[in-house]
Amino acid sequence: MTFPTPDSIRNLCLCGQTGSGKTTLVERLLFESGEIKRLGAVQDGNTVSDYAEEEQRHHHSLQPSIVHFDYEGHHVNVIDTPGMSDFIGHAIACFPAVESVVIMIDASKGIESETRRLMRLAADRKLPRMLLINKIDLPELDLEQLVDDIRNTFGDICLPINMPTPGCGDVIDVFETDAHDATAFSSAETAHTRIVEQVVEVDDQLTENYLESGAEKLDPNRIHVAFEKALREGHLVPIVFASATSGTGIKHLLHVTASLLPSPLEGNPRPFVRGDEPLPTEFDPDKPTIAHIFRVATDPHIGKLGIFRVHQGCVRARGELYIDDLRKPLRIGHVMRLQGKDHKETDVIGPGEIGAVSKIDEVHFDGVLHDEATTENPPHLVPLALPKPMYGLAIELKRHADETKFSSAVQKLQSEDPCFRVERISATNETVMRGLGELHLRVILEKLQTQYGIELETAPPKIAYKETITSQAEAHYRHKKQTGGSGQFGEVYLRIAPLPQDHKTGFEFENKTVGGSIPKQFMPAIEKGIRQVLDEGAIAGYPMSGVRVEVYDGKHHDVDSKEIAFITAGRKAFVEAVKKSRPVLLEPFVDVEVSIPSQYMGDITGDLSVKRGRVSDTQVLSDTCVIRATAPLSELQNYATDLKSITAGSGAFTLSYSHDEPAPPAVQQDVIAAYQPQEQND
């Protein structure tokens, strides 16, 4: 075989708060495994992972980078992901490609906001997790308190499988061996007992053997199987200690990765489906190919890259595959393994492996490569819930001659980043780019300028309110127009009622007429007129939803009734009904989670209250406080700046869309008063 066997592969996603040391760790793993001969450094811009120009300029990872190495007869793929909350979408998008998520914690900073978020997201996706406490050789650390904080936050399932020695110059294994060496805190014996007891709980026979004979009599192979099962079931989250800078604990981390983390055969299967039916996959090279594209990138030398994980079969160079429901096969010219920015061509990428194809325009994020030409029920992966891009900037080209170039550049950037989008907001007559935060969009703007030569004017976007109604109402309108020759005539009686906010489509239309008062062929015209109002708004120029419409009567004329007449009658009758139905403006609310030093808790809760926020939960852990609240998006447009000012740069926050609520009466009055509807030519 020219590819590793699935049982020898280890795929892991390296995640954690920015500054926790992920890229430095990747460099150290490559060095200690013999894959590279010289260590690079983030500050020098010469690491294998952070190879993009903007990453070297910012000294932070801004996109996932894939590396691989061999250790103890195993082939290990590591995905180094960005740690800033603005780029967490990149990290989550890599989850389907791996069996394990390793979440790094800076020993000097403890549990941070992204740590909690990543632990929760990985658990939701049923991925085995491991916590890596980095920088253990920094002075004045309380590692025992940090472990207690971890267990208090994430549960007693979190247990060390190695322990630092006094002075943190080395680590000792406390799982596979019953060590009695001195440790920096607690004891090796206590740690060994805890981890073994946690592992054997998933196997009744193993538990019985342990109670009868003790840990030393247990079959190592049975213990290994139980360890994998405990990881899969979320019954265990191992904790390991290391220092990526000095190399402390790295050899043991490499051993744990190779010998204890699950292979593709041992991990939880990814949730593929065909139609509504689950689609089991097998890591068998002879089975039909199923490969999931979890990342799209643009390489300056070879163009578009589709980076995939093979879940069944193989992806072969010079072969043919289909993508999703396209019936035309894709010619796979080149397949390659990735090592940072370097691409090594190969003949085949086998089951369980990560690889890439190049120069295929049809590849896209979340697409599935497969062997079948089908437009019905192609295989696909149950989609991940990615963060919704909420932070926006209204944009305008400085040079209108760049319009065509801008459209092409935006398409490329959106294909590479699942949490970036550009949309035209008809309600505000603005083009808005949206991302996960100010830095996210700043990096996008830099790319547009440096890579594509496009400059944009930016401004805070207007708030995209929505219109809806709060009560039932009836109205009618007669449209009659005579201009010589045949005229226009249509009369519509309708009633409207509010729909629940979570209604699937936000609109229902029903014909309740009897006796042919309005011929059926005119009903689509009436609905078209109503939909015009839904798009353009009735009271303030914003899209409307949450409305049920019943047309219950009307009149027509055998000669003068035309489609245009009923479009107008339907539109104007609907507007009249809306005015009687106590219409309101809805504004978007977001869930915000703020992680700050405890000393700022009062300042932050007070500031959120001023911003019309409602605090739902406050958690104090050691010297860190986490505040969860719901607040209007309009009040948090510049929250990054506000938080930085209040906490002297020591706070972090995340936003996610929650729901819509009626705007305050004063806001509604101002917005509605400023609305100047355009006259329709009927």
N, C-alpha and C positions, 0 to 999 in steps of 0.2 A: 504493500500500500504506500501511496505517496502522501498520505495525510494521517494525522494522529487518530488513534481509535477513541471512540467517545468516552470510554472509561478512564482514559488518561488525560482528558481535557478538564481544565478548571477555568470557568469564566466568572469574573467578578467585576462589579461596578464599585469604584472607589469614590465615595461621597463625603461631604462634610462642609462645615462652615468655612468661608473664605479665610485663609491664613492658618488653617489647621495643619498644613504641610503635605497635602496630597501629592503635588507635583514633585516635591523633594523626595517623598517616599518612593514614587515610581522610579525616579532616577536611581535611588539607592537599591531598589529591587533589581533593576536591570544590571547595575554594577556588581552586586553580590552574586547574582546568578551567572555572571560572566558574559552577558549579552553586550555590554559596552565596557570599554577599557578605561574610561575617564569620566569622572563625575562632573556633570554640569550644574549650574546654579540658576535659580529663578532670577536673581538680581543681575546676573550676567547675560540673561537672555539666550542661553545655550543648552537648555534642557531638551530632551527628546520630545516631551509632551507639549510644552508651550512653544510651538514653532511659528505660529502666525504673527505677523508684524504687529497687529494691535495688541496681542497678548504680551509681547516683549515690551511694548510701549507702556502698557498699564501694569506690568508685573503681576498679572493675575490670569488664571485660565478663564477663557471666555467661550470655549466650545469643547465638546468631548474629544479626547485623543485616545487612540487605541494602540497599545503596545503588547508585545508577547515575549515570553522567554521560556526556557525549559529548566526544570529543576526536579531532581530525584525521579527522573523518568516520566515526568508529567509535563504537558504543554499548557502553559498558563496565559490566558488573555486577560489583560487589565484595561478597563476603560476609566481614564482619569477625567473626572467631570468638574465643571465649574462649581464654586462654592457660594458665590453671591446669590442672594435671593432673586435678583433680576434674571438670573440664568438657570434657575432650578428646572425649568422646562426641559432643558437639554439633558439634565441628569435623569429625570423621570422617563424621558423617551428612550433611554438606554436600558431600562429595566427588563424589557422582554428578551434582551440578548444574553442575559446572564442567569446563573443559578444562585449567586450570592451577592449581597450588598454589604460592603465593608464601610462603616460610617466612622470617620475619624473625629476625635475630640482633642482639642488643644488642652493639654494638662493644666496650663496656666490660666485658661479661661473657663474651663468646665463646660457644662451643658448650655448650648446656645440655641437660638430660635430655630435654625435650620436643622440642628440635631433632632429636635423633637419632630419636626415636620417630616424629615427623611425616614425616621424610625416608623412613623405612622404610615407613610406612603408605602414603604417596603412591606410592612405587615399586611396592609390592605391588598397588596398584589401577591401575598402568600410567598414571599421570597425569604429564604434563610438570611439572617443578619448576623454580623459580627461587629463589635465595637472595638476600635483601635485607639488606645490612649497614647497620643504622640507627645514628644518633647518632655519625656519623663526626667531628663537630666537637667532641666532648668532648676535654679535655686528656689528654696522656700515654697515647695509644693506640698499640699496635703492630699496625697493620693488616696489615703484611706477615706477621707471625707468625700472625695470625688466618687469613689466606688459606692459609698453609701448614698450619695445624691443620685447616681445612676439607678441604683436598685429602688430607691424611693420614687423615682420618676417613671421608670419603665418596668418595674416589677422585679420580684425575686428570681425571675428566669435569667437575669443578667449575672453571670458568674465568671471570675477570672479563670483562664486555663494556663496562664503563666503568671509569675509574680516577680517584681523587681527585687534585686538583692539590695542590702543596705548600701546607701550611696547611689543607687540606681545605675551602677556601671554595667550591669548585666541582668538577664532575666533567667528564671528557672521554670521548667515545665512542671505543672502540678496536676496534669490530667493523665498523661500516659505513664508517668512514673510517680511513685510515692516518695517524693523528695523530702528530706529533712534539713535542707539548707536554711540558713538564716534569710529572712525576707525584710523588706523595708517596712512592712506593717503586717499585722495579723501573723499567720504562720502558714507554711507550706502544707502541713498536715491538715489544718482546718480547711484550706482551699481545696485540697485533693478530695477530702471527704464530701464537701458540698457539691463539687462538680460531678463526682461519680454518682452520688445519690440522685442528683437531678437527672442524669442521663438514664440510669436504670429504670426510672419510673415509667418510661414508655414501653417497657417490655416486662410483662408479669413474671415470666420464667427467670429473667435476669434479676429481677428484684428479689425473687425467692432465693436464688443462688447467693446473692449478695448478703441477705440477712442470715443465711445459714453459714456461709464460709468466709465472708469478707471480700474486699476488693481484690486482694492478691490472687484469689482463686478463679477470678472471672476470665472467660475466654476473650482475648484481645479482639478477635474478629467480631464476636457478638457485641462487644463494647463499641466497636467502630460503627457497626450497623445501627446500634441504638443511638449513637451520637448523631448520625445522619438523619435518623427519624425524628429525633428531638429538634433538630434544626428545621426540618421540613414542616413540622407541626407547630412551630413557634413556641415550643416548650423550653427552648434554651437559646440564649443570646450570649455567645462566648465573649469575654473581654480579654484583649491582649495588650501588653505594654511594649512600647518601643520608642526609639529616638531616630527619626529619619536622618537627622543631621550628623550624629556621631556614629550611627550604625548599630547602636545598642538594640538587641532583641530582633534584629532583622533576619538572622539565620533561623531563629525559631519561628518567626512569622512566615518565612518561606516554607518551612517544614509543615506548619499548620495548613497553609494554603494547599500544598501538594497532597498531604495525607488525610486531612480532616474535612476540608470544605467539599461540598458535593460535586460530583461529575454530572454531565448532562443526563446520565442514566439514573442518578440518585436524586436530582432536584425535583421540585414540583413541576409537572408539565404545564406548558403555556396554554392558555384557553383558546385554542383554535376552534372555529365553527364552520360548518357548511350550511348556509341557510340558518335555521334555528337549532340545528342539531350539533352537538359536540363532535369534534373531529380529532380523535386520538392520533398522535404522531409517534413514530418509532425512529430511533436513531440508527437506522439501517441504511447503508449506502446503496443497496439494491432496490429500495422502495421508491415510489414516485417522489419527485423533489417538492419540498415545501420550504421556502426560505423567506424570512420576514425582513423587510427593509426598515431599519430603525433609525437611520440617519442618512441625510443627503448633504453632500459637501461639494464645493467647487475648488478644484486644484488649478493653480495658475498654469501648469504645464500640460495636464492631460484632460482638463475640463471637468465635466460633471461626474461625481462618484456616487454610486449607490452602495451604501455599507449595509451588509445583511448578516443575519445569523441563520445557519442551516438547521432546520428542525427535523428534516427527513430527507433521505436521498443525498445527492451531491449536486453542486454547481460546477459545471465543467467548461473550460475554455473551448471556444469554437463550437459550442453547443447551441441549442435553442430552448427557450423557456417562454412561458406566457406570464403576464402580470395582471392580477385581478380578473376582470371579466373581458379583457381585450381578446379578440379572436385571432389577431395577427401575432405570430410568434416574434420574440425578440432574439436577435442574433447576439449571443454572448461572445464577444471577440476576445476580451482579456479578463481574467480573474486574478486577484492578488491578495496577499496578506499585507497588513498595515503595520508599520513601526514608526509611529509619529507621522512625520511628513513623507517618510520613505515608503515606497510601494514595491514589493517584491512579487513579480509575476510567478504564477504556478499553474499547473495543468488542471487542478481540481481542488475545491474546498469541500471537505467531507462533513458528515453529520456531526452537529455539536460545535462546529467551528464558526469563526467570524471571518468574513472576507469582504471583498468589494468588487464591483464591476464598474467599468468606465465607459463614457461616451455613449450612453443610452438615454435619449431624451425622455422616454416614457417612465423611467424609474421615478418614484416619488415616495415621500415619507409615509410609512405605514402600509405600503404596498406589499403584496405577497407574490413571489415568483413561484410558478408551479408548472407541471407538465401538461395540463389539460387545456384544450381550446374550448372554453365554455362561457356563455353569457348568463347562464343560470347557476346560482349558488356556487360561485367560486370560493375556494378556501380563504378565510380571512381571520385575523386575530381580533378578539374582543378588544375594542379600543381602550386605551388608557385615559383616565380623567386628567388631562393636562390643565395647569393653571390657566385661567381665562385672562388674556391681556387686558388690563383695566387702565393702565397709565397711558395717556394720550397726548399727542401734540398735533395741532392743526398745522398743515404744511402747505407751502406754495413754492413753486419753482422760481429761482432767481432769474433763470433764462428759459423762456418758453420754448426755445429751440431744443431743449433737452427732453421734451415730453416723451418722444418715442424711446429714447435711451433710458429714461426714468422708469417707464413701464416694464421694460425688459429687466432692468436691475432689480426692481421690486419683486418680480416673479422669482428671480433666482434667490433673493434673500428670504422670501417667504417659504420657498421649498427647503431651504437649509435650516430654518428656525420655526418650529411648530407653534411658538408662542409670540410670533410677530405677524401683524397683518396691517394692511392699508385698506381703508374703506372710504367710500364717498357717503357722507351723511346728508341726505336730502333735507332732513329736518333743520339742519343748521347751515346748509349750503357750504360745507367745508370738506376738504379731504383730510382725513385724520390717520396718522400712523399710531398703532397701539403696541405696547409691549408690557413687560412686567415691572418696569421702573425707569427712573430717570437715566441711570447708567446704561441700561439695556438700549434705550433709544439713542443715547449719545454715541454708543459704539456703532449702531446702525448708521447714524449720520456721518460718522467718521469713515465708515466703509464706502458709503455713497460718494464721498468726496475723494478719498484716496484711490479707490479701485475703479470708480466709474466717472470721476470728474464732474459729479453733480452736486450743486449747492442748493440748499433749501432755506427759505424763510420759515421760522417756526413761531408758534404762539400757543398759549393754553387754549384747548378746545372749548367751545361752548358746551354746556351740559346738554346731553341728548335726553330730554324729557320724553315722556310718553303721555298720550291722552287716553282717558277711559271715561266710562260713565258709572254712576252709582245708583241709579234708579230706573224704573221702567218709564216709558213715554210713548206717545203716539203722535203722528203728524201725517199730513198729506200735501201733495203739491201737484198742481195742474200746469203742464207746459203746453202752451198754445202759441203758435207762431205762424203768421200768414204774410208772405212776401210776394204774392203773385204766383199763380200756378198752384201746384199742390203745396200744402203747408206742413207743419209739424204739430202733432198732438199726442200727448200721453199724460195720464193721470195715475198717481200712485198713492195708496194708503198703506202705511206700515207702522209697526210697533217694534220697539227695541227694549232689550233687557240686558243687564250686566252678566258676564260670565265669570267663573272663578279665575283668579289670577294665574293659577297653574294649568289652565286649559291648554290642551296640546297645540291648537292652532290659534287661539285667541279670537276666532271669528266663526260664526255659524250663520247660514242663510237658508231660509225655508220659504217655499211658496205655499201659502195658505189660502189662496184665492179659490173661489168656487164659481161654477156656472160660466166659465170662460170670460170673466170680466176683463182679464188681461190674457191674451193668447200666450201659450207657453214659449213661443219662439222669442218673446220679448223679455223673459225672465233673466237670461244672461246679460242683457243690456242694463237692466235695473241693478243687478249685482255688480256690473262693471262700474256704474256710477257711484255705488256705495264704496267700492274698493278704492276709487280715486280719493274719496274723503279719508279712508283709512290710511292711505299712503301720505296724504298731504296735511291731514289734521283738520279739525273743525273749529277749534277755539284759539289755538296758538301756533299752528303750523308744524306740529310734531306728529309722528305716526300714532295712530289710534289702534287699540286692541281691547279684548275683553268685552266684545259686543255680540249679542245674538239679534238677528233681524228677521222679522216675519212680515212678508208682504201679504195683506189679507183682503185687499180690494183695490179697485181701480177702474179706469175706463180707457177705451181705445176707439179709434176711428178707422173705418175700413180703408179709407184712402190716405189720410194724413198721418196715421201712426207709423212711425219709423223707429229704427234702433236708436238714432241720435236723440229722439224725443224722450224715449224711456231712460236713456242714460242720464239726461238732464233732470228728468222728473225724479228718478231714484236718488240722484245725488242731493238735490235740494230738499226733498222730503226727509232724507236722512240727516242733513245738517239741522233742519228745524227740530227734528226729534231729539238730536243730541243736546241742543240748547235747553230743552225742557227736562233733561234727565240728570241734572246736577253733575255736569262734567267736571273732572278734576285733572290736574297735571300730576303724573307720577315721576319721581326722581329715583335714580339708582342708589341703592344702599350696598355697602360692602362689609364683609367680615374682616376685621383687622386684628392681628396678633402682634403685640409689641413686647420685645424682650429687652429689659433695661436693668442696670444696677438698682438694687432695692431702694437706695436713697432717693431715687427720682419717682417713686411710685405715686406719691401725692401730686406732684407736678403734672405727670402724664394723665392720670385720671381726671384731674381738673381741666386740663387742656382738651381732652376728649369730650368732656361734658360741655364745654364752651362750643365745641364743634358739633353739637347735637348728637354726640355719640352716647350709646348706652352700654355700659360695662356689664358683661355677662359673667365674667370669671376672673379671679385674681389668684395667682399661685406664687407663693414666695418660697424659694428654694435656696438655702444658704444666703449668698449675697446677690442673688439674681431674682428678678420678679418678672412674671409673664402676665400680661393683661390682655384679655380677649374682649372685644367690643364690636358693636355694629354701629356704623355711622354713614352719613350721606357722602357719596363720592365727591360731590362738589366741595365739601369741606376738607377733603384730604388731597386735593390736587397738588399741593406743595408740602405734603406731610414729611417727605424726606428731609427737607430743609428745616422744618419746624422741630422735628425730633433731634436732628443734629444740634440745633441751637440749644434745646432744653437739656440734653444729656452730654454736651461737650463731645459729641461724636461717638458715644459709647452705646447707643441704642440701635436696635434693628427691628424691622417690622415686615409683615407680609400682608398682602391684600388679596381677597378673592370675592367675586361677585356673590351677593346674597339674595337680594330681592328688590322689588320696587315698592315705594310708599308714596302716598300723597305728599306733595311739597307743601310747606307752610303757606297759609292764606296770603300773606304779604308777598311772597315770592310768586305765587300763582297770579295775583293781581297785576304785578309789574310785567310779567312775561306776556300775559294775555293782552294787556293794554298796549304793549309794543308791537303786537301782531298786526300786520297789514296784509290781508289776503289779496291775492291777485284775482282780478275778475276773469271768469271763464267766458269764452266766446261760445254762446249756445246757438 
